[in-house]
Amino acid sequence: MLLSTMMGLCKRNLCKMKTIPPFLPTSIPLHAKPTFTHSGTTWGLRLHNNNNNNNHNNYTRGGKRVDERLVQEMASGGRPLGFDASVNPNSADQIFRAQQIRTYLKHNNNNNKAPSNSKPKTVKEAALKATHFYSMLQTSDGHWAGDYGGPHFLMPGLIVAWYVMGQPERMLNSSQVELMKHYIIVHQQADGGWGTHIESPSTMFGTTVMYVAIRLLGMDADNKDVAKRAREFIQKNGGAIMTSSWAKFYLCLLGCMDWEGHNSVPPEMWLLPNWFPFHPGRLWCHCRMVYLPMGYLYGSRFVYSQAETDPLIQSLRQELYCEPYESIEWNKTRHLVAPMDNYSPIPLLMSLAQDFLARYETWAIFQPLKIYLRAYGLKFCREYMAAEDLQTNYIDIGPVNKVLNFLSAYHAADGDLTHPTVVNHMMRVPDYLWIAEDGMKMQGYNGSQCWDTSFAIQAIYECGLLDEFPQVSMGVWSYLERCQILSTKTSQSSPAYDYESLANRDKFYRHVSEGGWPFSTSAHGWPISDCTGEGLKGVLCLATSKTIKDGLNAGTLEPIYDERLEKAVNVILTLQNEDGGWATYENNRGFGWYEQLNPSEVFGDIMIDYSYVECSMASLTALYEFHERCPLYRPQEIEHAIDKGKKFLKSIQRDDGSWYGSWACCFCYGVWFGIEGLVKAGEPTSSPEIERACKFLLSHQRKNGGWGEDFTSCYDKDYAKNGMDAYGDDGSGVVNTAWALLALSVAECNDVDAIKRGVQYLMKRQLPCGDWPQEGIAGVFNRACGITYTAYRNVFPIWALGRCAATYGDVLNE
């Protein structure tokens, strides 16, 4: 009753407060930059070949010899083999690419050859060569894979869970442990710390969790090169009491911090009635699904069972703090956070709520009520997590809630590693792991397979090359057919399909899933608006291909009937928000004032699912493309949705003509989505909105003809003044340039010289094999964390070249 009364008062007061739009520039720009020293430690894949003894220049298997030097050269991304963060902390995905190129040249028929090293003379030749190269990277099931790492706080959570579960070999084996240690070592910065992600300057968040992780993996505290320098950074910045709340949570689980040092995460919040103004079921699903197991583990006061006797934990208790562990008054540390971690300062209202909850947790007067409610809250959390596990085949929505759900299942099973739920979770851990030249990392999802593949096939379509690469087209068709969520016989016979019922969706706060496409795989089970839109457009592109038509007629390809496309359209239509835009996984269920209750200092705008320019463009353009093919299906609703979407895109355009990109770096990306959406929605290219957007892009074209931004555009919400100066080419980057060209060409920009210079820049930067160099980090989430998309350096330049050639013709070759 007291909690409800407090929240009711909060709502009445907050309704009077002005909500700050989430896409405006931040008042505290990022000035610090990451600095790395040359580690001198590199490693690569060494081939063992009994037929060649110690000669590794060639690799023979199945009777076909492969030139290993050629393989490594093509896979290098324009770099020397190995990894040096002081040159670029982004992996070029050399190991995966070498594996795919080797397989392509070795296993397929003798006609499969590497692209010629001759320099393309025309834009179309450059696109063809690039497509040839990228076709070699396609996996056997039809998708393209790639490094989707970058954040530094993901793998440490997995390592903490592994350690407190007794370090099971089946979860992480000794080879994986060594590869993870290598990753942590090579990403340590010159000041001894680690960033929140690979391009971030050192933070207490990144440093605390990475230091704990490498100690749990076996590094000695006396290690001078890594451990001592990291500890000096932590203690120089006030010790682990100054790290952010998510790091503190892991420390509590491990027994390296008392739970009184962490603010309350009461599981009984789930018992509030659904109509209550602030209910966790109204949160953005990623926020909701992370704080669900956090609430369970907090409410259970989970602590590593051997914490009091484990010498390593006892040592960490002394290493992490500037004062004796036993003397720390934990309740006084709850609100402490280092400025470098404080991207999204805890609002006063949330601070007051946390202080109230601290008293709720400890004052005797509240204990009978708390004990009664907590039991029911924990029970619901267990049910909800079990539903999430089954709906996602134990993958879960993302890596943080995967680890915490896993640990919660372990706790609920009384520490039994043979319990079926625990075993099922353990089997899905490899889904999140990726190996590259910088070691083994935990990805930000179980991959970006469907997303990258949907974009890639649209790029190839616009190059007019679908039938030039028939195996590629058939592979993508098969992958997209299997990947559509709950749409195949296999998926509809799984336990996940039972949760598609209205009753279960209402109980567990899930939007309709059947017919959508995911970011990664069908097994993951969460459809997203833009992934559904891009998947649908990918299928519609492929449906025009003679190769696909012949395969369908011959029965060698599974059909995707119109009924399935209609279900995808249904998902998109239901995801449109009242403001006319589209959010990510669900409709916006909350209010802007929810951000006043954001408990995470390191991430911004995480509380509700906002409408985004990216999701809105992908959704409305998919509706447009579908409507062109199937004009009789829900025509009025589709036309109305497109019109509302167009108005929304106009409403969030900045005064300077740009759109803020929330899921990549950053304004070139956002402007491409904004212009593309408006054009497909029927906006004339001469409209003021499109002309202003083009003017914005043209004003940022650099002297070398390219465009460039880095992560600071996302963090500051303002265009990076120096472009991609650290990891690009004189401030430009191939991915940003491709986005700008895609936007300008769909707008039919009449500055042909600018287009020509941009295209020439891409052609100049193209490597002899048809690849492009790996430059800076391309992706972002929650405003403050970068994430890797190694596929982008191929997909978007191919697409831009194809579209520019089709739009401007031979004038670009003059």
DASULJO-V452555 format. One line per field, one symbol per residue. ss: DSSP state (2 for helix, 1 for strand, 0 for the rest). A space follows every 50 residues. Layout:
ss->???
This chain:
ss->02222222222222000000000000000000000000000000000010 00100001111001111222222220000000000000000002222222 22222220000000000000002222222222222000000000000000 10022222222222000000000222222222222200000001101000 01122222222222220000000000222222222200022200222222 22220000222000002222200000000222002222222222222222 00000000002222222220000022200222200000222000000222 22222222222202222222222222222222222222222000000022 22222222222200000002222222202222111100111100000022 22222222222200000002222222222222200000222200222200 02222220000000000100022200102222222222222200022222 22220000000222222222222201000001000000000222222000 00000000000122222222222222222000002222222222222222 20000000000001002222222222222200000002222222222220 00000010000222220000000100001011122222222222220000 02222222222222210000010000001110001110000222222222 22222222222220
